[in-house]
């Protein structure tokens, strides 16, 4: 396939900033998409402090032709962050307009997972694809969709909130206000929750030991560590987690029919633990699996920089 998104506008110096719940990462890209500088700042509380931090961070990265910002939550096409469950006191936050007023250059704003999708599509694991879905498996689950060689944003700009597909109406509460969202099962926090539930039944002794002997403190990293030691119970939790991830991927395949899924986020660093169970369950859960091509399942290549790199590239895809 020829890439619909591999070329960058020549001669441009782009800044991209990924706003997380605790940290803001800023990068500068040259015209070839290479990171030539990066800076980090703590994410402050409140909209005014966030704008001040973004302006200061952009300034520390030097002159640029454009600034892109990736933020967690519902981002409207006009650069307004409508809702952000993981940022304090943020609703209807006019990120784009406020930054443009302070910086005076082209400003683009989008969802952080959409930015990661842009980065992997332009420069990473999905380079050359015209039909692909990015799935970020971190504290929550986010997504970005490319179809027909175009980044899909939807009528309002809210496309990609795949973590809030409800997979169990009677499941655990989600920060979005509903119950049983996919990210309650298929995220890093979901992995920890699955492990804590198993530990309540006096299982996962090695995992609990790694958590200091307190089952309530079990987290995903404890499961991963025990699984790498070959602990059978930890590997069973990994398999259960893989089933939940595969369920959502199968649902997305039924709707979007992508050629490729790119799995990113914090869990991508341990891809060797998860890929086998996810692929096995995906083959079982997909509709008519024996009668159709299966989308490829690959892990992201750009690591923790993906959101910031993709934010820097937003000016090339708007």
C-alpha positions in Angstrom: 0.0 0.0 0.0 1.1 3.5 -0.6 1.0 5.7 2.5 -1.7 8.3 2.6 0.1 10.1 5.4 3.8 9.6 5.0 4.9 12.9 3.5 5.4 16.0 5.7 5.3 19.6 4.5 8.9 20.7 3.9 10.7 23.4 5.8 8.4 23.4 8.8 9.4 23.2 12.4 6.6 21.7 14.5 6.1 21.6 18.3 3.9 18.9 19.8 2.7 18.7 23.4 1.1 15.7 25.0 -0.9 16.7 28.2 -1.2 13.9 30.6 -2.8 13.6 34.1 0.6 14.3 35.8 3.1 15.3 33.0 3.2 17.4 29.9 5.7 16.2 27.3 6.8 18.7 24.5 8.8 17.8 21.5 10.1 19.6 18.4 10.1 17.8 15.0 12.2 18.6 12.0 10.8 18.4 8.5 11.6 14.6 8.4 9.6 13.9 11.6 12.7 13.4 13.8 12.6 14.6 17.4 15.3 17.2 17.8 14.4 18.5 21.3 12.0 17.6 24.1 11.0 19.0 27.5 8.8 17.9 30.3 6.7 19.8 32.9 4.3 18.7 35.6 0.6 19.1 34.7 -0.9 21.8 37.0 -4.5 22.0 38.1 -7.0 24.3 36.6 -7.3 25.8 33.1 -5.4 29.0 33.6 -2.4 27.2 35.0 -2.5 24.6 32.2 -2.4 27.4 29.6 0.5 29.1 31.3 2.4 25.8 31.4 1.7 25.1 27.7 2.9 28.6 26.7 6.0 28.3 28.8 6.8 24.8 27.5 6.3 25.9 23.9 8.6 28.8 24.5 11.3 26.6 25.9 11.2 24.6 22.7 12.0 27.6 20.5 10.5 29.1 17.4 8.1 27.0 15.4 5.6 27.2 12.6 2.9 25.3 14.4 2.0 23.9 17.9 -0.2 20.8 18.3 -1.6 19.8 21.6 -3.0 16.4 22.6 -5.3 16.4 25.6 -7.3 13.5 27.2 -11.1 13.7 26.7 -13.7 14.9 24.3 -12.1 17.5 21.9 -14.4 19.4 19.6 -13.3 20.3 16.1 -12.8 23.9 17.2 -10.2 23.0 19.8 -12.4 23.0 22.8 -11.9 20.3 25.4 -15.5 19.5 26.3 -14.8 17.0 29.1 -11.7 15.5 30.7 -12.3 13.1 33.5 -8.6 12.8 34.4 -7.9 16.5 34.6 -9.1 18.6 37.6 -11.9 21.2 37.0 -11.7 21.0 33.2 -14.9 21.3 31.1 -15.5 23.4 28.0 -11.8 24.4 28.0 -11.0 26.6 25.0 -7.4 25.2 24.6 -7.0 26.2 21.0 -8.3 29.8 21.1 -6.4 30.6 24.4 -3.1 29.2 23.1 -3.5 31.0 19.8 -4.1 34.3 21.6 -0.9 33.8 23.6 1.4 32.3 20.9 0.1 33.9 17.7 0.9 30.9 15.5 -1.0 27.9 14.0 -2.5 25.9 16.9 -4.1 22.5 16.5 -5.8 20.5 19.4 -7.0 16.9 19.4 -7.5 13.9 21.7 -4.3 12.4 23.0 -5.0 8.9 21.6 -5.9 10.4 18.3 -2.5 12.1 18.3 -0.8 8.8 19.0 -2.7 7.3 16.1 -1.4 10.1 13.8 2.2 9.4 14.9 2.0 5.7 14.3 0.2 6.2 11.0 2.7 8.8 9.7 5.9 7.5 11.2 5.4 4.3 13.1 3.9 0.8 13.0 0.9 1.8 10.8 3.0 3.7 8.2 1.7 2.8 4.8 -1.8 1.7 6.1 -5.0 3.3 4.8 -7.3 1.4 7.1 -6.1 1.1 10.7 -7.1 1.6 14.3 -4.8 2.7 17.2 -5.7 1.4 20.6 -3.9 2.9 23.6 -3.8 0.6 26.6 -2.8 2.7 29.6 -4.6 4.0 32.7 -7.7 4.0 30.4 -8.3 3.0 26.8 -8.2 5.5 23.9 -8.3 5.2 20.2 -7.7 6.8 16.8 -9.1 5.7 13.5 -7.8 6.0 9.9 -10.2 5.0 7.1 -9.8 5.5 3.4 -6.4 7.1 4.1 -8.0 9.8 6.2 -8.0 10.5 9.9 -11.6 10.1 11.1 -12.9 12.6 13.6 -16.7 12.3 13.3 -19.4 15.0 13.2 -18.2 16.7 16.4 -14.6 15.6 16.6 -15.3 13.0 19.2 -14.4 9.8 17.2 -12.1 7.3 19.0 -13.6 7.1 22.5 -13.5 3.3 22.2 -12.6 2.7 25.8 -16.2 3.7 26.7 -17.9 1.0 24.7 -19.9 -0.8 27.3 -19.0 -4.5 27.4 -20.8 -5.4 30.6 -23.8 -3.2 31.7 -23.5 -4.6 35.2 -19.7 -4.2 35.4 -17.7 -1.8 37.6 -18.3 1.9 37.6 -16.3 4.0 35.2 -15.1 7.6 35.7 -17.3 8.6 32.7 -20.3 7.9 34.9 -21.5 4.6 33.4 -20.7 1.0 34.2 -18.8 -1.8 32.5 -16.9 0.3 29.9 -14.2 -1.6 28.0 -11.4 0.3 29.7 -12.5 -1.0 33.1 -11.3 -4.4 31.8 -8.7 -3.8 29.0 -6.5 -1.1 30.5 -3.6 -1.2 32.9 -6.0 -0.3 35.8 -8.3 -3.0 34.5 -5.5 -5.6 34.7 -4.9 -4.6 38.3 -8.6 -4.9 39.1 -8.8 -8.4 37.6 -5.8 -9.4 39.7 -7.2 -8.0 42.9 -10.5 -9.8 42.4 -8.6 -13.1 41.9 -6.5 -12.3 45.0 -9.7 -12.0 47.1 -10.3 -15.7 46.4 -6.9 -16.5 48.1 -5.3 -16.9 44.7 -2.2 -15.1 43.2 0.1 -15.7 46.2 3.2 -14.7 44.3 1.5 -11.6 42.9 0.4 -10.5 46.4 3.9 -11.2 47.8 5.3 -8.8 45.1 2.8 -6.2 46.3 4.2 -6.4 49.8 1.7 -9.0 51.0 -1.3 -6.7 50.7 -3.9 -7.9 48.1 -5.5 -4.4 48.0 -2.2 -3.0 46.7 -1.9 -5.4 43.7 -1.3 -3.6 40.5 -0.7 -4.6 36.9 3.1 -4.4 37.2 2.9 -7.0 40.0 1.0 -9.4 37.7 3.6 -8.8 34.9 6.5 -9.5 37.2 5.0 -12.7 38.5 4.1 -13.8 34.9 7.7 -13.3 33.8 8.7 -15.7 36.6 6.4 -18.2 35.1 3.7 -18.1 37.9 0.7 -20.0 36.5 -1.9 -17.9 38.3 -0.4 -14.7 37.0 -0.4 -16.1 33.5 -4.0 -17.0 33.9 -4.8 -13.4 34.8 -2.9 -12.2 31.7 -5.0 -14.7 29.6 -8.2 -13.3 31.1 -7.0 -9.8 30.4 -6.2 -10.8 26.8 -9.8 -12.1 26.4 -11.2 -8.7 27.4 -8.8 -6.8 25.0 -9.7 -9.2 22.2 -13.5 -8.8 22.8 -13.2 -5.0 22.2 -11.0 -5.6 19.2 -13.5 -8.0 17.7 -16.3 -5.5 18.2 -14.3 -2.8 16.5 -13.5 -5.2 13.6 -17.2 -5.9 13.1 -17.8 -2.1 12.8 -14.7 -0.8 11.0 -13.1 -3.8 9.2 -9.5 -2.4 9.6 -6.5 -4.0 8.0 -4.4 -3.3 11.1 -4.7 -2.7 14.8 -1.8 -0.8 16.5 -1.7 -1.5 20.3 0.1 1.2 22.3 0.1 2.8 25.7 2.0 1.7 28.8 1.2 -2.0 28.3 3.0 -2.0 24.9 6.3 -2.2 26.8 5.4 -5.8 27.8 4.0 -6.8 24.4 5.6 -10.2 24.6 3.3 -11.1 27.5 0.1 -10.0 25.9 0.2 -10.6 22.2 -0.2 -14.4 22.3 -3.4 -14.3 24.5 -4.9 -11.4 22.6 -4.4 -13.1 19.3 -5.7 -16.5 20.5 -8.9 -14.9 22.0 -9.4 -12.6 19.0 -9.5 -15.6 16.6 -12.2 -17.1 18.8 -14.3 -14.0 19.4 -14.3 -12.5 15.9 -17.5 -12.9 13.8 -17.0 -15.6 11.1 -13.3 -15.9 11.8 -12.8 -18.7 9.3 -14.4 -16.8 6.4 -12.6 -13.5 6.5 -9.1 -12.0 6.6 -8.0 -11.1 10.1 -6.6 -7.6 10.8 -2.9 -7.7 11.8 -2.3 -7.0 15.5 1.0 -5.1 16.1 2.4 -3.0 18.9 3.3 0.6 18.6 6.8 1.7 17.7 7.1 5.3 19.0 6.7 4.6 22.7 5.9 7.3 25.2 6.6 10.1 22.7 3.8 9.0 20.3 1.2 11.5 21.7 3.5 14.4 21.5 4.9 13.5 18.1 1.4 13.0 16.7 0.3 16.4 18.2 3.2 18.0 16.3 1.9 16.4 13.1 -1.7 17.6 13.4 -1.1 20.6 11.2 -0.3 18.1 8.4 -3.5 16.2 8.7 -6.1 19.0 9.3 
